[in-house]
Amino acid sequence: IGTAGYIVWFAFGVILIGRIGTSVKVSHAAGAKDYQALERYALNGILWQLGIGVIISLLVFILKKPLIAIFAISSIAVVNYATEYLAIVGGLLVFQFVTSGFMAINEGIGKTKTNFLITIIGLCANMILDPIMILGMKLGVLGAAIATVIAQMLTMLAFLFVFLKSKEKLFHFHIKEFKPVVIKEIVRVGFPAGIQSMIFTMISIYIARLVFGFGEYVMAAQRIGTQVEQLTWMIGGGFQTALTVYIGQNFGAKQFSRVRRGVGAMSGLLIPYSGMIALMLLFLAQAFMGLFVDDPITQGYGVRYLKIISFAQVFMMMETIGAGFFNGIGRTEIPSAVGIFGNLIRIPLAYLLMPSLNEEGIWWSLNLSDVFKGVFLFFGALFLMRNLEKLKPKKHKPAALLSEEQGETTT
């Protein structure tokens, strides 16, 4: 499952193209109260996710064996399990694509509570179905895949149900409203973030191979440590979405003072929080590892990992704030470029530090890259905020096109 998961994780980069692009453009249109543009971006965002979702699902299903072969797994049983899992979860990725389209629209108009509640429903469904399929029906890996896909399908259907029952529909499904120029704009905004996600996945796979070279105990320790580290990046990811939407709406409405206050408030909340998490990882590392594993060797490596990585927590949150700001004003290429470069330098840094620090050299390479990304994006955002009035949201092409079409109709 873990091996196939990397393929799904990579595909998430493609999902992110439509999600980020739709969310940003919808938030700008909502802030500017340009409801014609909002409807066009929402509808075409869904159509893009549906179309590209079908294509990616078919490609993953057809190429499942060559994709698994990339990992050069020696165990035939593991290869068979991974292929079986990928055929189902990867072959039906379209559910995740469409779901992310609805989530992007809700994010753009500030209805993140709806996303949260429906996501909880999907997670609960998965938690219920997993033991039924795996243990009750004794389907093993196949059962895990089926449970995951059913939960994803239910999540998508829940979003569709909420949309159809909503009294205020943001858009209507008319194929004639399909506009390639609108999709082009969505992809233009979301493409940098999608590429960043895909490159990050490839780098993570490479880093994981370096870590595995130091033994299974080290690999297990890092995997557990990464789960503990979610205290920072999961919270940061949620607030980044909120910040992106808030800034997008206010930037679109030219409420620049509110943009500045939003960044200031988020910084005042998230930076102290990440500082607290850093202290917890530094001084309570043993207690955290004890919650997940009893093996003393794995615990020892895990404690060292958490203490080292504690250094980067504040910088990770600074990156989150900076990325949220840049995404909100539609400059998604800036955090993506910084993220790609920052993640790429992890590999040479790891090779530079491993001879003297062993596995700790890899962990310090992660830290140093996070420092670079956090400092650059956070202070870059602060610098750009001084001149917000000189920046202008890009003109909503959909609204312009609509006006042209109406003009042609009346002549």
C-alpha positions in Angstrom: 0.0 0.0 0.0 2.8 2.4 0.9 4.5 1.8 -2.5 1.3 2.4 -4.5 0.6 5.4 -2.2 3.6 7.2 -3.8 1.9 7.0 -7.2 -1.3 8.3 -5.8 0.6 11.1 -4.0 2.3 12.0 -7.3 -1.1 12.2 -9.0 -2.2 14.6 -6.3 0.0 17.1 -7.9 -2.2 17.0 -11.0 -5.3 17.4 -8.7 -3.7 20.4 -7.2 -3.4 22.2 -10.5 -7.2 22.5 -10.8 -7.8 22.9 -7.1 -5.4 25.8 -6.6 -6.3 27.5 -9.8 -10.1 27.3 -9.2 -9.8 28.3 -5.6 -7.7 31.4 -6.3 -9.7 32.6 -9.3 -13.1 32.0 -7.6 -11.9 33.9 -4.5 -10.7 36.9 -6.6 -14.1 37.0 -8.4 -16.0 36.7 -5.2 -14.0 39.5 -3.6 -14.6 41.7 -6.7 -18.3 40.7 -6.7 -17.9 39.6 -10.3 -20.5 36.8 -10.2 -20.4 36.1 -13.9 -16.7 35.4 -13.6 -17.2 33.4 -10.5 -19.7 31.1 -12.2 -17.5 30.6 -15.2 -14.5 29.7 -13.1 -16.5 27.4 -10.8 -18.1 25.5 -13.7 -15.0 25.2 -15.8 -13.0 24.2 -12.7 -15.3 21.2 -12.2 -15.2 20.3 -15.9 -11.4 20.4 -15.9 -11.2 18.2 -12.8 -13.7 15.7 -14.3 -11.9 15.5 -17.7 -8.4 15.3 -16.4 -9.5 12.9 -13.7 -10.8 10.4 -16.2 -7.6 10.6 -18.2 -5.3 10.2 -15.2 -7.4 7.3 -13.9 -7.2 5.4 -17.2 -3.5 6.0 -17.5 -2.8 4.8 -14.0 -4.9 1.7 -14.5 -3.3 0.8 -17.9 0.2 1.5 -16.7 -0.1 0.1 -13.2 2.6 -2.6 -13.6 5.3 -0.4 -15.2 4.6 2.2 -12.5 5.1 -0.3 -9.7 8.2 -1.7 -11.4 9.9 1.8 -10.9 10.4 0.9 -7.3 12.4 -2.2 -8.1 10.7 -4.3 -5.4 12.3 -7.7 -5.0 9.3 -9.4 -3.3 6.8 -10.8 -5.9 4.1 -10.8 -3.2 4.6 -7.1 -2.4 4.6 -6.3 -6.2 1.3 -8.1 -6.6 -0.3 -6.4 -3.6 0.9 -3.0 -4.7 -0.4 -3.6 -8.3 -3.7 -4.8 -7.0 -4.1 -1.8 -4.8 -3.1 0.7 -7.4 -5.5 -0.8 -10.0 -8.5 0.1 -7.8 -7.4 3.3 -6.0 -5.4 4.7 -8.9 -7.9 3.5 -11.5 -10.7 5.5 -9.8 -8.8 8.6 -8.9 -11.5 10.6 -10.8 -13.5 10.6 -7.5 -10.7 12.6 -5.8 -10.4 14.9 -8.8 -14.1 15.9 -8.8 -14.2 16.2 -5.0 -11.2 18.6 -5.0 -13.1 20.7 -7.6 -16.0 21.2 -5.3 -13.6 21.8 -2.4 -11.8 24.5 -4.4 -15.1 26.3 -5.1 -16.1 26.2 -1.4 -12.7 27.5 -0.4 -12.9 30.3 -2.9 -16.2 31.6 -1.4 -15.1 30.9 2.2 -17.3 27.8 2.9 -14.5 25.8 4.4 -16.9 24.4 7.1 -18.7 22.5 4.4 -15.5 21.0 3.2 -14.5 20.0 6.8 -17.9 18.3 7.6 -18.0 16.3 4.3 -14.4 15.3 4.7 -15.1 14.0 8.2 -18.0 12.0 6.7 -15.6 10.4 4.2 -13.0 9.6 6.9 -15.6 8.0 9.1 -16.9 5.9 6.2 -13.3 4.8 5.5 -12.8 3.9 9.2 -15.9 1.8 9.3 -15.4 0.1 5.9 -11.7 -0.8 6.5 -12.2 -3.4 9.2 -15.3 -4.8 7.5 -13.5 -5.3 4.2 -10.1 -6.3 5.5 -11.1 -8.4 8.6 -14.8 -9.2 8.2 -14.7 -10.1 4.5 -11.0 -11.1 4.7 -10.1 -9.3 1.5 -6.8 -8.0 2.7 -5.1 -5.3 0.5 -8.0 -5.6 -2.0 -10.4 -4.8 0.9 -8.4 -1.7 1.9 -8.5 -0.5 -1.7 -12.3 -1.0 -2.0 -12.9 0.7 1.3 -10.8 3.7 0.3 -12.6 4.1 -3.1 -16.1 3.7 -1.6 -15.3 6.4 1.0 -14.0 8.7 -1.8 -17.1 8.1 -3.9 -19.4 8.8 -0.9 -17.4 12.1 -0.3 -17.9 13.1 -3.9 -21.6 12.3 -3.8 -22.0 14.3 -0.6 -20.5 17.3 -2.2 -22.8 16.8 -5.3 -25.9 16.4 -3.0 -25.1 19.6 -1.1 -24.6 21.5 -4.4 -27.9 20.2 -5.9 -29.8 21.0 -2.6 -28.3 24.5 -2.2 -30.8 27.3 -2.7 -28.0 29.6 -4.1 -26.3 27.7 -6.9 -23.1 29.3 -8.0 -23.3 27.7 -11.4 -25.4 25.4 -13.6 -24.2 22.5 -15.6 -24.4 23.6 -19.2 -21.8 22.1 -21.6 -22.1 25.3 -23.8 -20.5 27.2 -20.9 -17.3 25.1 -21.4 -14.6 27.7 -22.2 -11.0 26.6 -23.0 -9.8 30.2 -22.2 -11.2 29.9 -18.7 -9.6 26.5 -18.1 -6.3 27.9 -19.5 -6.4 30.6 -16.8 -7.2 28.1 -14.1 -4.3 25.9 -15.2 -2.0 28.9 -15.5 -2.6 29.7 -11.8 -2.6 26.2 -10.5 0.2 24.7 -12.6 3.2 25.9 -10.5 1.7 24.4 -7.3 1.0 21.1 -9.1 4.5 20.9 -10.4 5.9 21.7 -7.0 3.8 18.9 -5.5 5.0 16.3 -8.1 8.6 17.3 -7.7 8.3 17.1 -4.0 7.0 13.6 -4.2 9.9 12.5 -6.4 12.4 14.1 -4.0 10.7 12.4 -1.0 11.0 9.0 -2.7 14.7 9.7 -3.3 15.3 10.9 0.3 13.4 7.8 1.6 15.9 5.6 -0.3 18.8 7.4 1.3 17.3 6.9 4.7 16.6 3.3 4.1 20.3 2.8 3.3 20.9 3.3 7.1 18.6 0.4 8.0 15.0 -0.4 8.7 15.1 1.0 12.3 16.1 4.5 11.0 13.4 4.3 8.3 10.8 3.3 10.8 11.9 6.1 13.2 11.6 8.8 10.5 8.2 7.6 9.4 6.9 7.8 13.0 8.6 11.1 13.5 6.9 12.5 10.4 3.5 11.5 11.8 4.3 13.5 15.0 5.4 16.4 12.9 1.9 16.7 11.5 1.2 18.8 14.6 2.8 21.6 12.6 2.3 21.0 8.9 -1.3 19.7 9.1 -2.4 22.7 11.1 -0.3 25.0 8.9 -1.9 23.5 5.7 -5.4 24.2 7.0 -4.6 27.8 7.9 -2.8 28.3 4.6 -6.0 27.5 2.8 -7.9 29.9 5.0 -5.3 32.6 4.5 -5.2 32.1 0.7 -9.0 32.5 0.5 -9.1 35.5 2.8 -6.4 37.3 1.0 -7.8 36.3 -2.4 -11.2 37.8 -1.6 -9.8 41.0 -0.1 -7.2 41.5 -2.8 -9.9 41.1 -5.4 -12.0 43.7 -3.5 -8.9 45.9 -3.2 -9.2 45.9 0.6 -5.4 46.0 1.1 -5.5 47.0 4.7 -7.5 43.9 5.5 -4.9 41.8 3.6 -2.1 43.2 5.8 -4.1 42.7 9.0 -4.9 39.1 7.9 -1.2 38.2 7.4 -0.4 39.9 10.7 -3.1 38.1 12.6 -2.1 34.7 11.1 1.6 35.4 11.9 0.7 36.2 15.5 -1.2 33.0 15.9 0.9 30.4 13.9 4.5 31.5 14.7 4.0 31.2 18.5 2.1 27.9 18.0 4.9 26.4 15.9 7.4 27.6 18.6 5.5 25.7 21.2 5.5 22.6 19.0 9.3 23.0 18.5 9.8 23.0 22.3 7.6 20.0 22.7 9.5 18.0 20.1 12.8 19.0 21.7 12.0 18.2 25.3 9.2 15.6 25.0 10.7 13.6 22.1 11.0 10.4 24.2 7.3 10.6 25.3 6.1 11.1 21.8 8.0 8.2 20.4 6.8 6.0 23.3 3.2 6.5 22.2 4.0 4.8 18.8 6.7 2.2 19.3 8.1 0.0 22.1 11.4 -1.0 20.3 14.2 0.8 22.1 16.4 1.1 18.9 13.6 2.6 16.9 12.8 4.9 19.8 16.4 6.1 20.0 16.6 7.0 16.4 13.1 8.6 16.6 14.1 10.8 19.6 17.1 12.1 17.7 15.0 12.8 14.6 12.4 14.8 16.6 15.0 16.8 18.4 16.8 17.7 15.2 13.6 18.5 13.2 12.3 20.7 16.1 14.7 23.4 14.8 12.6 23.8 11.6 9.1 24.0 12.9 8.9 27.8 13.1 10.4 28.1 9.6 7.9 25.7 8.2 5.1 27.9 9.5 6.8 31.0 8.1 6.7 29.2 4.7 3.0 28.4 5.2 2.2 32.1 5.9 4.3 33.3 2.9 2.8 30.8 0.5 -0.7 31.6 1.6 -0.1 35.3 0.9 1.4 34.8 -2.5 -1.2 32.2 -3.5 -3.9 34.6 -2.4 -2.8 37.4 -4.7 -2.5 35.0 -7.6 1.3 34.8 -7.7 1.5 31.1 -7.2 4.7 30.8 -9.2 6.7 32.4 -6.4 6.1 29.9 -3.6 6.3 27.1 -6.2 9.7 28.2 -7.5 11.0 28.6 -3.9 9.5 25.3 -2.9 11.0 23.4 -5.8 14.5 24.9 -5.3 14.3 24.5 -1.6 13.3 20.8 -1.9 15.9 20.1 -4.6 18.8 21.3 -2.5 17.9 18.7 0.1 19.7 16.0 -2.0 23.1 17.7 -2.4 22.9 18.9 1.2 22.3 15.3 2.3 25.2 14.0 0.4 27.4 16.7 1.8 26.4 16.0 5.4 26.0 12.2 5.5 29.8 11.4 5.5 30.2 13.2 8.9 26.7 13.0 10.4 25.3 9.7 8.9 21.5 9.6 8.9 21.4 12.9 10.9 23.0 14.6 7.9 19.8 13.8 5.9 17.6 15.2 8.7 19.7 18.4 8.9 19.3 18.8 5.1 15.6 18.8 5.6 16.0 21.5 8.3 18.2 23.7 6.2 15.9 23.6 3.2 13.0 24.6 5.5 14.9 27.5 6.8 15.6 28.8 3.3 12.0 28.4 2.2 10.5 29.9 5.3 12.8 33.0 5.4 12.5 33.7 1.7 8.7 33.4 1.5 7.9 35.1 4.8 10.1 38.1 4.4 9.3 38.3 0.7 5.6 38.5 1.6 6.3 41.3 4.1 8.3 43.2 1.5 5.6 42.9 -1.1 2.8 43.9 1.3 4.4 47.4 1.5 3.5 48.0 -2.1 0.1 46.1 -2.4 -1.6 49.2 -3.9 0.7 48.9 -6.9 -0.4 45.4 -7.6 -3.6 44.7 -9.5 -5.6 41.4 -9.7 -5.5 40.1 -13.3 -8.6 41.0 -15.3 -11.3 38.3 -15.2 -11.2 37.0 -18.8 -14.5 35.1 -18.4 -16.5 38.2 -17.6 -14.9 40.0 -20.5 -15.8 37.1 -22.8 -19.4 37.1 -21.5 -19.7 40.8 -22.3 -18.4 40.2 -25.8 -20.9 37.4 -26.4 -23.8 39.5 -25.2 -22.7 42.3 -27.5 -22.6 39.9 -30.4 -26.1 38.7 -29.6 -27.6 42.1 -29.5 -26.1 43.3 -32.8 
